[in-house]
Amino acid sequence: MTTHQLHPIPALTDNYIWALHDGAQAWVVDPGQAEPVLAWLAAQRLQLAGILLTHHHGDHIGGVAALRAATAAPAWGPAGEPLPDGVQRVRGGERVALLGRSFEVIEVPGHTAGHIAWYCAGFAPASIAGPVGRPPDPASARGQLLGPEGLLFCGDTLFSIGCGRLFEGSPEQMLASLDRLAALPDSTLVCCTHEYTLANLRFARALEPEHPGLADHQRWCERQRQAGRPTLPSRIGLERAFNPFLRSREPALRQALQRLAPKLALAGFDADAAPATPEALQTGLAAKPVFESAPRWTADVHAFTALRRCKDVFV
């Protein structure tokens, strides 16, 4: 039986280039740099078999041309985004065969207009995030062994305890994209591409200081980073429990957002509005109970927009 392994290759300031391999061939996701990938392949004596891309930002595609020149590996990426020459274009619902499995393309616009995620059911590493507060399972130097969970490469759409900024897409698109990912099985491993977890936890705890489990999870993540280990991958179940951007419909979170909006310098509920003063925002909140007065989807979008803008200005 072939043993597959997953390995995060650190790159740039806080990126991870995810590598998946079977001991002979490897695939990498969002290589923002070529050098760390080539060094890792050489150290592990692996051949690069392919490259998967989620979106067009330079810290996700910057190493593609050099990797392809050095290895002739094929690459796949979103059909609706500007990508390096030679990348094969895919759309939502299409599949790519990878190490004997089939990875599905899920369209998740919001961070960029054509952002995609890659998902395979029943193909992911044994627990690395594990139960909250519990240390990860021991890892070999080559990465985590793969077990029966699902595996998600989500780029910059979903982060652990956060989500990506809206550079090209709309709040409506991002909320719908996060809904798609949140509907995956709880055991699905979430392989996002930035080590933002501790910063995201600071925001989540400022928003909901009494939320059960957040403090324990923060302590576990701090121990991971102090030991030089990633806080990733996360799990969909963990994100559904802790991530405010997957919980923006919950009444408790909406109440916390309205209560703390002035303190956190919330820019306002209108996505195009200029930042409001705390006094003006407080008056607006009292006069316009946005969350509950609009039709449900509109209210959901308003709440999500407020939450995203709140995070954008949080220090």
C-alpha beads as a LAMMPS data file, in Angstrom:
LAMMPS data file: protein, C-alpha beads

315 atoms
314 bonds

1 atom types
1 bond types

-500.0 500.0 xlo xhi
-500.0 500.0 ylo yhi
-500.0 500.0 zlo zhi

Masses

1 110.0

Atoms # bond

1 1 1 0.000 0.000 0.000
2 1 1 1.393 3.400 -1.008
3 1 1 1.959 5.831 1.864
4 1 1 1.211 9.444 1.019
5 1 1 2.550 12.353 2.990
6 1 1 1.834 16.058 3.298
7 1 1 4.502 18.654 4.024
8 1 1 4.312 22.469 4.436
9 1 1 7.336 24.170 2.863
10 1 1 7.878 27.639 4.424
11 1 1 8.362 30.438 1.896
12 1 1 8.597 34.231 1.791
13 1 1 7.494 35.814 5.091
14 1 1 4.565 33.676 6.210
15 1 1 3.567 31.493 3.252
16 1 1 3.345 27.713 3.132
17 1 1 3.809 25.861 -0.148
18 1 1 1.979 22.592 0.460
19 1 1 3.679 19.485 -0.923
20 1 1 1.968 16.119 -1.288
21 1 1 4.039 13.047 -2.195
22 1 1 4.172 9.242 -2.286
23 1 1 7.882 8.820 -1.634
24 1 1 8.806 9.173 -5.291
25 1 1 6.650 11.885 -6.885
26 1 1 5.487 15.162 -5.382
27 1 1 2.884 17.802 -6.169
28 1 1 3.024 21.328 -4.808
29 1 1 0.334 23.954 -4.272
30 1 1 0.786 27.710 -4.786
31 1 1 4.582 27.918 -5.096
32 1 1 5.318 31.591 -4.531
33 1 1 9.040 30.771 -4.717
34 1 1 10.896 28.077 -6.621
35 1 1 14.039 27.854 -4.473
36 1 1 12.490 26.348 -1.311
37 1 1 10.629 23.763 -3.403
38 1 1 13.705 22.746 -5.405
39 1 1 15.790 22.481 -2.232
40 1 1 13.130 20.359 -0.527
41 1 1 12.729 18.079 -3.575
42 1 1 16.488 17.525 -3.694
43 1 1 16.739 16.824 0.041
44 1 1 13.865 14.322 -0.119
45 1 1 14.961 12.842 -3.473
46 1 1 11.556 13.441 -5.009
47 1 1 10.492 14.283 -8.552
48 1 1 8.014 17.122 -9.090
49 1 1 4.976 15.661 -10.876
50 1 1 2.682 18.687 -10.927
51 1 1 1.660 22.088 -9.604
52 1 1 -1.769 23.243 -8.419
53 1 1 -2.675 26.930 -8.213
54 1 1 -5.565 28.652 -6.423
55 1 1 -5.258 32.258 -7.625
56 1 1 -2.999 34.730 -9.407
57 1 1 -1.268 36.680 -6.625
58 1 1 2.507 36.752 -6.881
59 1 1 3.156 35.068 -3.554
60 1 1 1.259 32.048 -4.920
61 1 1 2.546 31.841 -8.489
62 1 1 5.959 33.538 -8.349
63 1 1 7.893 30.266 -8.544
64 1 1 5.849 28.545 -11.247
65 1 1 7.943 29.507 -14.264
66 1 1 11.241 28.509 -12.624
67 1 1 9.819 25.224 -11.335
68 1 1 8.457 24.306 -14.742
69 1 1 11.730 25.236 -16.407
70 1 1 13.674 23.066 -13.965
71 1 1 11.326 20.068 -13.885
72 1 1 8.930 20.299 -16.878
73 1 1 6.107 19.621 -14.408
74 1 1 2.587 20.465 -15.635
75 1 1 0.508 23.058 -13.780
76 1 1 -3.213 23.650 -13.326
77 1 1 -4.920 26.857 -12.213
78 1 1 -8.150 28.878 -12.316
79 1 1 -9.580 29.605 -15.751
80 1 1 -10.581 33.167 -14.917
81 1 1 -7.272 34.559 -13.679
82 1 1 -3.995 35.787 -15.245
83 1 1 -1.440 33.008 -14.794
84 1 1 2.003 32.115 -16.196
85 1 1 2.236 30.695 -19.701
86 1 1 1.563 27.001 -20.023
87 1 1 -0.731 26.642 -17.004
88 1 1 -3.734 24.464 -17.843
89 1 1 -7.026 26.169 -16.954
90 1 1 -9.744 24.532 -14.852
91 1 1 -13.235 25.509 -13.708
92 1 1 -15.504 24.525 -10.850
93 1 1 -16.543 20.873 -10.957
94 1 1 -13.576 19.721 -13.027
95 1 1 -11.142 17.178 -11.599
96 1 1 -7.412 16.506 -11.782
97 1 1 -5.843 13.108 -11.051
98 1 1 -3.130 13.378 -8.417
99 1 1 -1.185 10.461 -6.876
100 1 1 -3.940 8.021 -7.707
101 1 1 -6.742 10.233 -6.374
102 1 1 -9.124 12.744 -7.928
103 1 1 -9.051 16.367 -6.761
104 1 1 -12.144 18.471 -7.429
105 1 1 -12.061 22.165 -8.322
106 1 1 -14.358 24.348 -6.179
107 1 1 -14.935 27.939 -7.268
108 1 1 -14.500 30.274 -4.275
109 1 1 -14.384 33.899 -5.537
110 1 1 -14.022 36.774 -3.104
111 1 1 -10.337 37.262 -2.342
112 1 1 -9.828 37.382 -6.115
113 1 1 -12.438 37.185 -8.840
114 1 1 -11.521 33.708 -10.066
115 1 1 -10.128 32.048 -6.925
116 1 1 -10.511 28.257 -6.721
117 1 1 -9.894 25.583 -4.088
118 1 1 -8.809 21.967 -4.539
119 1 1 -10.603 19.221 -2.588
120 1 1 -10.324 15.461 -2.296
121 1 1 -12.567 13.412 0.003
122 1 1 -10.935 10.670 2.042
123 1 1 -7.371 11.808 1.420
124 1 1 -5.582 13.822 4.097
125 1 1 -2.996 13.605 6.883
126 1 1 -3.455 12.193 10.323
127 1 1 -4.259 14.801 12.958
128 1 1 -1.803 17.671 13.092
129 1 1 -4.067 20.304 14.629
130 1 1 -5.733 17.594 16.689
131 1 1 -8.215 18.200 19.475
132 1 1 -7.930 21.694 20.934
133 1 1 -5.117 21.968 23.458
134 1 1 -3.590 18.624 22.505
135 1 1 -0.137 18.347 20.898
136 1 1 0.084 17.106 17.301
137 1 1 0.895 13.557 16.378
138 1 1 4.641 12.950 15.820
139 1 1 5.753 13.763 12.294
140 1 1 8.527 12.281 10.249
141 1 1 11.056 14.566 8.603
142 1 1 9.220 14.039 5.320
143 1 1 5.827 15.209 6.562
144 1 1 2.580 13.942 8.054
145 1 1 1.273 10.502 7.124
146 1 1 -2.025 10.539 5.281
147 1 1 -5.183 9.017 6.725
148 1 1 -8.907 8.888 5.876
149 1 1 -9.969 12.530 6.192
150 1 1 -10.628 14.919 3.326
151 1 1 -7.947 17.316 2.101
152 1 1 -8.605 20.937 1.117
153 1 1 -6.146 23.374 -0.456
154 1 1 -7.997 26.668 -0.098
155 1 1 -5.391 29.316 -0.918
156 1 1 -6.359 32.668 0.615
157 1 1 -10.127 32.127 0.836
158 1 1 -10.255 30.438 4.236
159 1 1 -7.595 30.912 6.912
160 1 1 -7.502 29.312 10.319
161 1 1 -9.807 31.529 12.422
162 1 1 -10.027 33.988 9.519
163 1 1 -10.619 34.562 5.818
164 1 1 -8.965 36.468 3.000
165 1 1 -9.367 40.166 2.303
166 1 1 -11.702 41.194 -0.497
167 1 1 -9.346 42.485 -3.160
168 1 1 -11.470 41.745 -6.248
169 1 1 -14.655 39.979 -5.200
170 1 1 -17.683 41.101 -3.238
171 1 1 -18.821 40.278 0.310
172 1 1 -21.684 38.291 -1.232
173 1 1 -19.212 36.166 -3.175
174 1 1 -16.929 35.583 -0.211
175 1 1 -19.769 34.624 2.116
176 1 1 -21.091 32.144 -0.462
177 1 1 -17.558 30.756 -0.965
178 1 1 -17.054 30.255 2.760
179 1 1 -20.462 28.575 2.955
180 1 1 -19.303 26.070 0.324
181 1 1 -16.164 25.244 2.274
182 1 1 -17.930 25.127 5.649
183 1 1 -20.284 22.479 4.221
184 1 1 -17.386 20.013 3.798
185 1 1 -17.059 17.233 6.406
186 1 1 -15.781 18.329 9.807
187 1 1 -12.701 16.095 9.560
188 1 1 -11.501 17.791 6.355
189 1 1 -7.955 19.128 6.748
190 1 1 -7.720 22.822 5.841
191 1 1 -4.416 23.651 4.117
192 1 1 -4.406 27.421 3.795
193 1 1 -1.319 29.222 2.610
194 1 1 -0.439 31.751 5.325
195 1 1 0.572 31.468 8.983
196 1 1 -1.972 34.006 10.220
197 1 1 -3.564 31.953 12.999
198 1 1 -2.300 33.832 16.048
199 1 1 -3.204 37.238 14.590
200 1 1 -6.641 35.912 13.692
201 1 1 -7.091 34.510 17.192
202 1 1 -6.351 37.924 18.708
203 1 1 -9.221 39.380 16.695
204 1 1 -11.568 36.503 17.505
205 1 1 -10.845 36.809 21.230
206 1 1 -11.324 40.592 21.171
207 1 1 -14.685 39.991 19.566
208 1 1 -15.738 37.131 21.860
209 1 1 -13.473 37.015 24.921
210 1 1 -15.720 34.475 26.648
211 1 1 -16.015 32.050 23.718
212 1 1 -15.374 28.529 25.077
213 1 1 -12.178 26.998 23.766
214 1 1 -10.608 30.019 22.067
215 1 1 -8.116 30.611 24.873
216 1 1 -7.092 26.940 24.910
217 1 1 -6.659 26.909 21.155
218 1 1 -4.587 30.100 21.292
219 1 1 -2.275 28.538 23.884
220 1 1 -1.851 25.452 21.707
221 1 1 -1.046 27.598 18.656
222 1 1 1.462 29.635 20.649
223 1 1 3.242 26.444 21.711
224 1 1 3.330 25.312 18.083
225 1 1 4.958 28.524 16.908
226 1 1 7.403 28.659 19.815
227 1 1 8.519 25.157 18.825
228 1 1 8.919 26.221 15.184
229 1 1 5.921 24.195 14.032
230 1 1 2.986 25.413 11.924
231 1 1 -0.500 25.863 13.329
232 1 1 -1.774 24.268 10.118
233 1 1 -3.477 22.366 8.721
234 1 1 -6.662 23.107 10.603
235 1 1 -9.958 21.221 10.316
236 1 1 -13.328 22.316 8.991
237 1 1 -14.936 21.250 12.277
238 1 1 -12.524 23.410 14.269
239 1 1 -13.151 26.353 11.951
240 1 1 -16.926 25.954 12.218
241 1 1 -16.568 26.113 16.001
242 1 1 -14.081 29.004 16.303
243 1 1 -13.811 31.010 13.069
244 1 1 -15.938 34.185 13.297
245 1 1 -16.211 34.360 9.494
246 1 1 -17.947 30.976 9.446
247 1 1 -20.156 32.043 12.356
248 1 1 -21.293 35.477 11.187
249 1 1 -24.946 34.335 11.240
250 1 1 -24.879 33.413 14.932
251 1 1 -26.834 35.859 17.129
252 1 1 -24.145 35.915 19.826
253 1 1 -21.465 36.916 17.345
254 1 1 -23.662 39.600 15.765
255 1 1 -24.398 41.063 19.172
256 1 1 -20.685 41.074 19.987
257 1 1 -19.924 42.776 16.681
258 1 1 -22.473 45.535 17.267
259 1 1 -21.302 46.027 20.856
260 1 1 -17.603 46.201 19.996
261 1 1 -17.788 47.907 16.595
262 1 1 -16.805 51.389 17.862
263 1 1 -13.988 49.966 19.971
264 1 1 -12.615 48.062 16.997
265 1 1 -12.993 51.063 14.619
266 1 1 -15.532 49.344 12.372
267 1 1 -15.770 51.220 9.099
268 1 1 -19.530 50.771 8.724
269 1 1 -22.058 48.441 7.178
270 1 1 -21.923 49.941 3.691
271 1 1 -19.060 48.237 1.827
272 1 1 -18.350 51.479 -0.054
273 1 1 -18.619 53.844 2.885
274 1 1 -15.748 55.846 4.285
275 1 1 -14.670 55.006 7.840
276 1 1 -17.039 56.448 10.411
277 1 1 -16.145 57.972 13.747
278 1 1 -17.078 55.853 16.773
279 1 1 -19.722 58.432 17.722
280 1 1 -21.325 58.441 14.269
281 1 1 -21.205 54.680 14.074
282 1 1 -22.841 54.306 17.484
283 1 1 -25.657 56.652 16.401
284 1 1 -26.079 54.701 13.159
285 1 1 -26.249 51.399 14.980
286 1 1 -28.982 52.672 17.269
287 1 1 -31.021 54.063 14.388
288 1 1 -30.522 51.205 11.925
289 1 1 -30.613 47.635 13.273
290 1 1 -29.219 46.320 9.996
291 1 1 -28.759 42.689 10.932
292 1 1 -32.379 41.853 11.714
293 1 1 -34.434 44.288 9.607
294 1 1 -33.405 43.189 6.112
295 1 1 -34.278 39.952 4.306
296 1 1 -32.213 37.071 5.634
297 1 1 -29.542 36.904 2.910
298 1 1 -29.126 40.675 2.833
299 1 1 -28.780 40.687 6.606
300 1 1 -26.240 37.884 6.383
301 1 1 -24.203 39.831 3.840
302 1 1 -24.378 43.006 5.941
303 1 1 -23.153 41.137 9.007
304 1 1 -20.334 39.504 7.088
305 1 1 -19.337 42.839 5.493
306 1 1 -19.207 44.507 8.903
307 1 1 -17.129 41.673 10.298
308 1 1 -14.645 41.777 7.402
309 1 1 -14.242 45.562 7.619
310 1 1 -13.829 45.290 11.365
311 1 1 -10.974 42.815 10.876
312 1 1 -9.408 45.004 8.180
313 1 1 -8.821 47.840 10.659
314 1 1 -8.149 45.721 13.739
315 1 1 -4.722 46.241 15.324

Bonds

1 1 1 2
2 1 2 3
3 1 3 4
4 1 4 5
5 1 5 6
6 1 6 7
7 1 7 8
8 1 8 9
9 1 9 10
10 1 10 11
11 1 11 12
12 1 12 13
13 1 13 14
14 1 14 15
15 1 15 16
16 1 16 17
17 1 17 18
18 1 18 19
19 1 19 20
20 1 20 21
21 1 21 22
22 1 22 23
23 1 23 24
24 1 24 25
25 1 25 26
26 1 26 27
27 1 27 28
28 1 28 29
29 1 29 30
30 1 30 31
31 1 31 32
32 1 32 33
33 1 33 34
34 1 34 35
35 1 35 36
36 1 36 37
37 1 37 38
38 1 38 39
39 1 39 40
40 1 40 41
41 1 41 42
42 1 42 43
43 1 43 44
44 1 44 45
45 1 45 46
46 1 46 47
47 1 47 48
48 1 48 49
49 1 49 50
50 1 50 51
51 1 51 52
52 1 52 53
53 1 53 54
54 1 54 55
55 1 55 56
56 1 56 57
57 1 57 58
58 1 58 59
59 1 59 60
60 1 60 61
61 1 61 62
62 1 62 63
63 1 63 64
64 1 64 65
65 1 65 66
66 1 66 67
67 1 67 68
68 1 68 69
69 1 69 70
70 1 70 71
71 1 71 72
72 1 72 73
73 1 73 74
74 1 74 75
75 1 75 76
76 1 76 77
77 1 77 78
78 1 78 79
79 1 79 80
80 1 80 81
81 1 81 82
82 1 82 83
83 1 83 84
84 1 84 85
85 1 85 86
86 1 86 87
87 1 87 88
88 1 88 89
89 1 89 90
90 1 90 91
91 1 91 92
92 1 92 93
93 1 93 94
94 1 94 95
95 1 95 96
96 1 96 97
97 1 97 98
98 1 98 99
99 1 99 100
100 1 100 101
101 1 101 102
102 1 102 103
103 1 103 104
104 1 104 105
105 1 105 106
106 1 106 107
107 1 107 108
108 1 108 109
109 1 109 110
110 1 110 111
111 1 111 112
112 1 112 113
113 1 113 114
114 1 114 115
115 1 115 116
116 1 116 117
117 1 117 118
118 1 118 119
119 1 119 120
120 1 120 121
121 1 121 122
122 1 122 123
123 1 123 124
124 1 124 125
125 1 125 126
126 1 126 127
127 1 127 128
128 1 128 129
129 1 129 130
130 1 130 131
131 1 131 132
132 1 132 133
133 1 133 134
134 1 134 135
135 1 135 136
136 1 136 137
137 1 137 138
138 1 138 139
139 1 139 140
140 1 140 141
141 1 141 142
142 1 142 143
143 1 143 144
144 1 144 145
145 1 145 146
146 1 146 147
147 1 147 148
148 1 148 149
149 1 149 150
150 1 150 151
151 1 151 152
152 1 152 153
153 1 153 154
154 1 154 155
155 1 155 156
156 1 156 157
157 1 157 158
158 1 158 159
159 1 159 160
160 1 160 161
161 1 161 162
162 1 162 163
163 1 163 164
164 1 164 165
165 1 165 166
166 1 166 167
167 1 167 168
168 1 168 169
169 1 169 170
170 1 170 171
171 1 171 172
172 1 172 173
173 1 173 174
174 1 174 175
175 1 175 176
176 1 176 177
177 1 177 178
178 1 178 179
179 1 179 180
180 1 180 181
181 1 181 182
182 1 182 183
183 1 183 184
184 1 184 185
185 1 185 186
186 1 186 187
187 1 187 188
188 1 188 189
189 1 189 190
190 1 190 191
191 1 191 192
192 1 192 193
193 1 193 194
194 1 194 195
195 1 195 196
196 1 196 197
197 1 197 198
198 1 198 199
199 1 199 200
200 1 200 201
201 1 201 202
202 1 202 203
203 1 203 204
204 1 204 205
205 1 205 206
206 1 206 207
207 1 207 208
208 1 208 209
209 1 209 210
210 1 210 211
211 1 211 212
212 1 212 213
213 1 213 214
214 1 214 215
215 1 215 216
216 1 216 217
217 1 217 218
218 1 218 219
219 1 219 220
220 1 220 221
221 1 221 222
222 1 222 223
223 1 223 224
224 1 224 225
225 1 225 226
226 1 226 227
227 1 227 228
228 1 228 229
229 1 229 230
230 1 230 231
231 1 231 232
232 1 232 233
233 1 233 234
234 1 234 235
235 1 235 236
236 1 236 237
237 1 237 238
238 1 238 239
239 1 239 240
240 1 240 241
241 1 241 242
242 1 242 243
243 1 243 244
244 1 244 245
245 1 245 246
246 1 246 247
247 1 247 248
248 1 248 249
249 1 249 250
250 1 250 251
251 1 251 252
252 1 252 253
253 1 253 254
254 1 254 255
255 1 255 256
256 1 256 257
257 1 257 258
258 1 258 259
259 1 259 260
260 1 260 261
261 1 261 262
262 1 262 263
263 1 263 264
264 1 264 265
265 1 265 266
266 1 266 267
267 1 267 268
268 1 268 269
269 1 269 270
270 1 270 271
271 1 271 272
272 1 272 273
273 1 273 274
274 1 274 275
275 1 275 276
276 1 276 277
277 1 277 278
278 1 278 279
279 1 279 280
280 1 280 281
281 1 281 282
282 1 282 283
283 1 283 284
284 1 284 285
285 1 285 286
286 1 286 287
287 1 287 288
288 1 288 289
289 1 289 290
290 1 290 291
291 1 291 292
292 1 292 293
293 1 293 294
294 1 294 295
295 1 295 296
296 1 296 297
297 1 297 298
298 1 298 299
299 1 299 300
300 1 300 301
301 1 301 302
302 1 302 303
303 1 303 304
304 1 304 305
305 1 305 306
306 1 306 307
307 1 307 308
308 1 308 309
309 1 309 310
310 1 310 311
311 1 311 312
312 1 312 313
313 1 313 314
314 1 314 315
